């Protein structure tokens, strides 16, 4: 029994340290700065490609949620208002919850499809189809 415990301790020491949170998907860092009366998200295209959503769909959602007209220029989202990082982060969290995460299995392996007037989240992990709020 003593030999088994020594072997077990040796095996545990050889295991790599678990430093990540266990989630395989991490939302990209949002790089925001305010210039005059404009708010610019510098890495908007990168964020959209990472979350696998169309830039125009994300921009339309954020523009409505933040009540500010916006456009995309050279991969940057430019909002015609002063909007602080905390508010942008909050709206991205809402978008992530409503349009990316599967409501059934809670995984981000989804894509959006439009059927008539309705948007559906199709989960590639569990196969569920759910309507968007």
Phi, psi and omega in degrees: 000321180296320179295321179298317181295323177294317178297319180295317178297319178296320179293320179295325178293331182279344179290143178290150177291138178269105183257342181271168185282352182098340177279136180270350178244126175237132179294133182295152178293137181266123182256102186242140169215154181253130180231106183065240179260014181243147173245131185237129172261106188294324185252038184299314180297321179296318178298313181297321179289325179292321180271359176059049177230152180292135182303319183295324179292314180295316180297318179298317179298310182296321180298317178290316183293325182265357178055047180215134176295146184213161175211163177249125179227120179054041178080004179249140174267127182243116179258138183271053177193160174277115180231126184277156186306317183301319180292318179296317179298318179299316181291324175296322177297319177296316179300315180300314181293318186273327189245353183240311185283133178292128180290343181273304186255356178064027177256153181272011182276068184229165168218154182265140172226154180246125176242107184065241180266354190253143174265137178239142172263118177258118182272128178274346180276310184251349178086004182287149172240122182230147177277153178272146180302000000 
